[in-house]
Amino acid sequence: MIQFKDDIRIRQRHRQARIHWAHFWFIVVGILIILAAFILGYFYVSLAPMRQAENRVEKLVREKTSIATVTQVSVNYRKTTTYAVLGQTTTGTQKVAIVRNNKIKTYNRSSGMTDSQLKKLITNKYKPKKLYSANISEYQGVLVWEISYKGQDNKLNYLTLDFKSGKTYRAISGM
């Protein structure tokens, strides 16, 4: 009998530990969730100044212009920070407000090319593979469209077109 108990102890000592795969996967998933939360938190905190600046510009435009509803805000960092705010007045008129150094200039959106006219012009003249963005801005005191797109050569291209006529002010190809 004693010999039998010793044999059991010997066998128990050499027995391999079982891996509980459910515990393993719970730990892996938990670590991934915590990592994702840290990454999202980092981006949220790092983009807070930009959100605050856009909210400040929206409030300024609503207070100092006839724009009641803001539909889009875009920003340009050329020599100074310039915000383009698109919106509607209470009567439904589409307006564009350009904000630079807390000075606001407003324009009627209807005085420029429509989105479909702009897209047709770019498609026919430049034949982009993919259109990345088309934003309204100000360039040398003139209201312009700033367009970025992927060309047929798979390179990034950048255009500055007149807001009303579509005339090219500047074209940068193959970036």
Backbone bond lengths (Angstrom), bond angles and torsions (degrees), N, CA, C in turn:
res aa  C-N    CA-C-N  psi(-1)  N-CA   C-N-CA  omega(-1)  CA-C   N-CA-C  phi
1 M - - - 1.421 - - 1.526 111.45 -
2 I 1.260 116.72 -41.59 1.450 119.93 179.71 1.528 109.97 -62.94
3 Q 1.275 114.89 -42.02 1.459 119.25 178.53 1.531 110.85 -59.75
4 F 1.304 117.04 -37.92 1.455 122.25 -179.04 1.532 110.80 -64.32
5 K 1.364 117.36 -43.42 1.461 121.02 178.84 1.521 110.42 -64.87
6 D 1.301 118.33 -37.85 1.455 121.00 178.29 1.523 111.08 -64.47
7 D 1.322 116.40 -38.70 1.462 119.92 178.64 1.531 111.03 -62.78
8 I 1.321 116.94 -38.68 1.465 120.57 179.31 1.520 109.90 -64.62
9 R 1.321 116.60 -43.18 1.458 119.77 179.18 1.527 111.27 -62.81
10 I 1.275 115.73 -40.94 1.462 119.98 179.97 1.520 109.51 -63.24
11 R 1.313 116.47 -45.85 1.458 119.56 179.86 1.532 111.27 -64.80
12 Q 1.295 118.59 -36.08 1.451 121.23 -179.23 1.527 111.41 -68.99
13 R 1.315 117.18 -34.71 1.452 120.59 179.02 1.526 111.66 -65.22
14 H 1.269 118.71 -35.06 1.469 122.34 -175.83 1.522 113.18 -92.06
15 R 1.288 116.50 -1.53 1.455 120.13 -178.37 1.538 109.49 -70.58
16 Q 1.329 117.60 133.65 1.465 122.19 -178.41 1.528 109.91 -75.71
17 A 1.310 114.38 146.00 1.460 119.40 177.57 1.528 108.90 -74.16
18 R 1.332 115.83 135.64 1.463 120.24 178.81 1.527 109.44 -82.33
19 I 1.314 115.84 138.70 1.459 120.75 176.23 1.522 107.21 -91.78
20 H 1.302 115.42 125.44 1.455 120.24 176.31 1.533 107.02 -91.40
21 W 1.314 115.33 101.17 1.458 120.66 -174.73 1.522 111.77 -63.19
22 A 1.307 118.83 -31.70 1.464 121.11 178.59 1.529 109.94 -61.90
23 H 1.328 117.32 -43.24 1.465 120.71 177.98 1.523 110.73 -64.15
24 F 1.306 116.42 -41.81 1.462 121.47 179.17 1.533 110.64 -58.61
25 W 1.335 117.01 -48.98 1.461 120.52 -177.83 1.525 111.95 -68.48
26 F 1.332 117.97 -34.73 1.462 120.29 175.77 1.527 110.49 -62.21
27 I 1.300 116.68 -41.01 1.469 120.58 178.77 1.527 110.70 -66.10
28 V 1.330 117.94 -44.85 1.461 121.85 179.80 1.528 110.57 -62.04
29 V 1.331 116.97 -47.14 1.459 120.89 -179.94 1.533 110.14 -63.69
30 G 1.313 117.91 -40.45 1.462 121.66 178.12 1.513 112.00 -60.93
31 I 1.324 116.80 -44.29 1.470 121.11 178.05 1.527 110.33 -63.14
32 L 1.347 117.93 -41.75 1.464 120.96 179.45 1.527 111.54 -65.07
33 I 1.328 117.62 -38.69 1.467 120.71 178.34 1.525 110.56 -65.02
34 I 1.314 116.91 -43.44 1.466 120.65 178.87 1.529 110.42 -64.40
35 L 1.321 117.45 -42.21 1.465 121.87 178.49 1.528 110.66 -62.78
36 A 1.328 117.89 -44.20 1.462 121.71 178.81 1.528 110.74 -63.15
37 A 1.323 117.26 -39.79 1.468 121.07 178.90 1.532 110.40 -63.28
38 F 1.318 117.93 -41.68 1.464 120.60 177.70 1.529 111.60 -64.44
39 I 1.317 117.79 -42.00 1.467 121.38 -179.65 1.528 110.44 -65.14
40 L 1.333 117.15 -46.83 1.462 120.17 178.86 1.529 111.44 -63.66
41 G 1.313 116.99 -39.44 1.461 120.92 177.34 1.514 111.52 -62.73
42 Y 1.324 116.54 -40.72 1.466 121.34 178.52 1.530 110.43 -60.46
43 F 1.341 116.85 -48.38 1.461 119.93 179.93 1.522 111.68 -64.89
44 Y 1.314 117.51 -38.72 1.461 120.86 178.89 1.528 110.62 -61.36
45 V 1.321 116.39 -46.18 1.466 120.74 -179.04 1.526 111.13 -69.27
46 S 1.327 117.55 -39.88 1.462 119.80 -176.63 1.526 112.47 -71.77
47 L 1.328 118.59 -25.54 1.461 121.08 179.16 1.534 113.08 -92.68
48 A 1.309 117.75 -1.30 1.468 121.59 -178.74 1.532 112.64 -59.40
49 P 1.330 121.11 -43.25 1.472 119.67 178.70 1.531 112.90 -59.97
50 M 1.328 116.83 -37.14 1.462 119.86 179.16 1.530 110.60 -67.47
51 R 1.333 117.25 -42.08 1.468 120.78 177.39 1.528 110.74 -62.28
52 Q 1.320 116.61 -42.19 1.467 120.61 179.82 1.528 111.16 -63.78
53 A 1.328 117.00 -41.43 1.463 120.51 179.23 1.527 110.75 -65.08
54 E 1.321 117.38 -42.39 1.461 120.19 178.59 1.525 111.04 -64.94
55 N 1.327 117.44 -40.48 1.467 120.28 177.45 1.525 111.21 -63.97
56 R 1.340 116.87 -39.02 1.461 121.30 177.80 1.526 110.63 -63.48
57 V 1.337 116.90 -42.57 1.462 121.36 179.91 1.529 110.37 -66.77
58 E 1.321 117.29 -42.34 1.468 120.57 177.91 1.529 110.56 -58.72
59 K 1.320 116.36 -45.59 1.466 121.22 -179.53 1.533 109.99 -63.25
60 L 1.322 117.03 -43.82 1.465 122.08 179.35 1.526 110.66 -60.38
61 V 1.324 117.20 -44.24 1.463 121.71 -178.99 1.526 110.35 -65.88
62 R 1.328 118.15 -42.47 1.469 120.58 178.72 1.524 112.02 -64.32
63 E 1.331 116.68 -33.76 1.463 120.37 -179.08 1.528 112.62 -76.92
64 K 1.339 118.18 -39.17 1.464 121.31 -169.76 1.528 114.57 -103.18
65 T 1.330 118.03 -4.22 1.468 120.03 178.73 1.523 109.17 -129.14
66 S 1.312 114.58 -179.89 1.465 119.80 178.90 1.529 112.39 -86.40
67 I 1.328 117.48 0.81 1.473 121.00 179.44 1.526 108.44 -71.04
68 A 1.322 115.23 122.65 1.466 120.72 -178.81 1.523 111.96 -101.75
69 T 1.331 116.46 -35.72 1.455 121.33 -178.43 1.528 109.51 -121.50
70 V 1.314 117.09 120.57 1.470 122.16 179.00 1.524 108.40 -90.26
71 T 1.343 116.34 127.82 1.466 120.42 179.68 1.521 113.28 -105.48
72 Q 1.339 117.02 -26.87 1.474 119.19 -178.49 1.523 109.67 -156.29
73 V 1.321 115.30 142.61 1.467 121.84 174.26 1.518 107.04 -128.39
74 S 1.331 116.56 127.09 1.463 120.14 174.35 1.522 107.90 -126.60
75 V 1.316 115.60 154.56 1.467 120.52 -175.74 1.518 109.61 -128.04
76 N 1.332 114.78 146.42 1.459 121.58 179.70 1.521 107.48 -132.50
77 Y 1.326 116.81 129.75 1.461 122.00 -179.88 1.523 109.53 -111.39
78 R 1.322 118.37 67.88 1.457 119.59 179.05 1.519 108.79 -84.77
79 K 1.305 119.74 -94.14 1.465 121.34 174.84 1.523 109.64 -91.83
80 T 1.307 115.56 -39.41 1.462 121.42 174.35 1.524 107.34 -129.91
81 T 1.298 116.30 166.26 1.459 120.16 179.20 1.525 108.80 -77.87
82 T 1.322 114.92 124.90 1.460 121.58 -179.83 1.522 108.58 -123.81
83 Y 1.323 115.43 128.93 1.469 121.05 177.37 1.524 108.62 -107.31
84 A 1.320 116.36 138.01 1.461 122.63 172.15 1.523 106.68 -113.37
85 V 1.328 115.25 121.02 1.458 121.09 -177.46 1.520 108.05 -114.96
86 L 1.317 116.55 121.25 1.454 121.81 176.82 1.512 108.23 -102.72
87 G 1.326 115.96 139.72 1.451 119.15 -179.74 1.505 112.11 -169.71
88 Q 1.331 113.82 -174.67 1.456 120.95 -178.92 1.518 109.99 -122.72
89 T 1.318 114.77 148.62 1.453 119.93 172.69 1.525 108.31 -83.21
90 T 1.314 116.41 176.14 1.471 119.76 179.10 1.517 111.59 -65.58
91 T 1.341 117.90 -23.89 1.465 121.40 178.54 1.523 112.34 -86.35
92 G 1.343 117.98 -4.75 1.461 121.65 177.64 1.511 114.61 96.85
93 T 1.327 118.21 2.83 1.462 121.93 178.71 1.527 109.70 -73.71
94 Q 1.339 115.65 131.29 1.461 121.03 177.69 1.530 109.33 -78.20
95 K 1.319 116.08 130.97 1.473 121.61 -179.54 1.520 109.93 -130.54
96 V 1.331 114.90 157.32 1.461 123.32 173.63 1.524 107.06 -123.78
97 A 1.314 116.53 129.01 1.465 121.02 176.09 1.521 108.05 -116.16
98 I 1.319 115.62 128.02 1.466 121.82 176.23 1.526 106.99 -103.85
99 V 1.332 116.34 121.93 1.462 121.58 -177.59 1.524 108.69 -115.05
100 R 1.332 114.78 120.88 1.470 120.89 176.72 1.525 106.76 -140.63
101 N 1.317 116.56 124.45 1.466 122.54 -179.21 1.535 111.95 53.37
102 N 1.323 115.68 43.05 1.475 123.51 -179.98 1.527 113.25 61.54
103 K 1.322 118.37 15.10 1.465 123.00 173.40 1.519 107.29 -103.72
104 I 1.322 115.90 133.47 1.460 120.92 -173.48 1.525 110.65 -116.82
105 K 1.335 115.18 132.03 1.463 122.07 170.98 1.522 106.55 -118.81
106 T 1.326 116.78 134.21 1.464 119.31 179.02 1.529 110.09 -114.34
107 Y 1.322 114.52 147.86 1.455 123.05 179.81 1.523 108.07 -136.39
108 N 1.325 115.35 152.57 1.466 119.34 172.45 1.522 108.69 -78.84
109 R 1.292 116.35 130.37 1.474 121.13 179.22 1.527 110.26 -65.22
110 S 1.327 116.72 -30.74 1.467 120.86 -177.71 1.523 112.82 -70.61
111 S 1.349 118.60 -14.69 1.462 120.53 179.63 1.529 112.48 -78.98
112 G 1.328 116.92 -8.33 1.463 120.60 179.85 1.514 112.08 -110.48
113 M 1.322 115.09 -177.33 1.457 121.05 178.17 1.532 109.77 -67.92
114 T 1.317 116.14 144.40 1.457 119.85 175.47 1.518 108.68 -77.05
115 D 1.320 115.91 167.17 1.466 120.29 178.72 1.525 111.06 -59.91
116 S 1.328 116.92 -41.59 1.465 119.83 -178.65 1.528 111.44 -69.01
117 Q 1.340 118.26 -37.99 1.474 120.72 176.41 1.527 110.33 -63.65
118 L 1.324 116.36 -41.88 1.457 120.89 179.52 1.523 110.85 -63.44
119 K 1.326 116.00 -46.28 1.469 120.11 -179.52 1.527 110.71 -62.52
120 K 1.321 116.95 -40.78 1.468 121.09 179.03 1.529 110.45 -64.18
121 L 1.343 117.24 -43.35 1.468 121.69 178.95 1.528 111.11 -61.07
122 I 1.330 116.52 -47.19 1.466 120.76 -179.04 1.517 111.04 -65.63
123 T 1.317 116.77 -43.23 1.466 120.97 -178.90 1.524 111.20 -63.14
124 N 1.323 117.32 -44.64 1.466 120.76 -177.73 1.528 112.83 -73.04
125 K 1.333 117.43 -39.93 1.460 120.73 -173.85 1.531 113.30 -85.91
126 Y 1.351 117.05 -40.02 1.462 120.05 -172.37 1.527 113.96 -110.28
127 K 1.318 117.82 -14.92 1.467 124.50 177.46 1.538 112.99 47.72
128 P 1.325 116.95 62.67 1.470 119.28 -178.46 1.527 111.90 -74.55
129 K 1.336 115.20 148.33 1.465 119.77 171.14 1.523 109.61 -74.27
130 K 1.338 115.17 -39.87 1.458 120.14 -179.77 1.528 108.49 -147.85
131 L 1.321 115.18 133.33 1.453 121.64 176.79 1.521 108.05 -95.71
132 Y 1.342 117.48 117.53 1.464 121.47 -176.74 1.524 112.36 -84.66
133 S 1.340 116.82 -50.61 1.464 118.63 -177.99 1.520 110.28 -155.46
134 A 1.324 114.14 153.81 1.461 122.43 173.58 1.519 106.03 -142.19
135 N 1.319 116.27 105.73 1.465 121.72 -176.78 1.514 110.23 -121.86
136 I 1.310 114.63 151.16 1.453 120.92 176.16 1.529 107.95 -89.03
137 S 1.340 115.25 139.34 1.464 120.14 178.49 1.518 108.32 -153.21
138 E 1.319 116.08 -171.16 1.451 121.64 177.17 1.527 107.88 -123.46
139 Y 1.336 115.75 133.75 1.461 121.69 -179.39 1.522 107.26 -134.54
140 Q 1.306 116.95 117.95 1.466 123.83 -179.00 1.532 111.03 52.67
141 G 1.326 115.99 43.41 1.456 121.50 176.12 1.519 115.59 78.86
142 V 1.331 117.48 4.44 1.460 122.00 -177.63 1.529 108.65 -117.20
143 L 1.332 116.39 141.23 1.454 121.13 176.63 1.527 109.21 -72.86
144 V 1.345 116.95 129.78 1.466 121.46 -174.72 1.526 110.98 -136.95
145 W 1.317 114.41 164.47 1.462 123.18 167.65 1.523 106.97 -99.23
146 E 1.312 117.26 133.24 1.466 121.56 173.83 1.518 107.01 -112.18
147 I 1.329 115.62 118.56 1.456 121.76 -172.94 1.518 109.54 -120.16
148 S 1.326 115.90 135.13 1.469 120.54 171.24 1.520 107.26 -122.96
149 Y 1.339 115.34 138.18 1.463 120.38 -177.19 1.523 110.82 -154.21
150 K 1.335 114.66 161.54 1.465 121.22 174.97 1.522 107.43 -94.70
151 G 1.327 115.76 123.97 1.453 120.98 -178.74 1.526 112.00 -81.45
152 Q 1.318 115.60 179.48 1.467 121.59 179.28 1.526 111.94 -63.38
153 D 1.336 116.96 -22.78 1.466 121.44 178.85 1.531 111.93 -89.63
154 N 1.338 117.15 11.33 1.477 124.19 179.39 1.527 113.07 64.58
155 K 1.309 118.08 22.76 1.454 121.53 177.63 1.521 109.69 -108.60
156 L 1.332 115.38 154.14 1.453 121.90 179.51 1.519 109.82 -75.56
157 N 1.326 116.07 134.89 1.458 122.75 178.52 1.524 108.78 -127.84
158 Y 1.326 115.25 152.91 1.453 121.22 -175.61 1.526 109.05 -136.84
159 L 1.338 116.39 132.23 1.453 121.69 -179.50 1.517 110.59 -125.89
160 T 1.304 115.94 147.01 1.462 122.25 168.84 1.516 105.70 -122.13
161 L 1.340 115.80 112.32 1.461 122.17 -176.41 1.522 110.06 -115.85
162 D 1.331 115.59 147.99 1.453 120.78 176.74 1.528 109.42 -61.59
163 F 1.318 116.40 139.36 1.460 122.81 -176.47 1.524 112.07 -64.44
164 K 1.330 116.61 -37.40 1.469 120.45 -175.67 1.523 112.90 -88.91
165 S 1.332 116.54 -47.58 1.464 119.95 -170.85 1.523 114.52 -101.42
166 G 1.318 118.18 -22.59 1.458 120.75 -176.30 1.514 112.96 85.85
167 K 1.328 117.27 7.24 1.474 121.94 178.28 1.532 108.90 -63.08
168 T 1.322 117.09 137.98 1.458 122.25 -177.96 1.527 110.18 -79.64
169 Y 1.330 115.71 122.29 1.461 121.32 174.10 1.528 110.08 -91.48
170 R 1.323 114.34 -37.49 1.470 117.08 -178.83 1.531 107.30 -157.52
171 A 1.325 115.19 141.90 1.467 122.21 178.13 1.513 108.63 -135.56
172 I 1.318 115.48 125.56 1.461 121.06 177.27 1.518 106.44 -116.59
173 S 1.323 115.80 119.04 1.474 119.95 -176.02 1.516 111.18 -113.27
174 G 1.313 115.57 146.91 1.461 122.20 170.98 1.505 115.85 71.38
175 M 1.294 118.42 41.81 1.481 120.54 178.09 1.500 109.51 -77.84
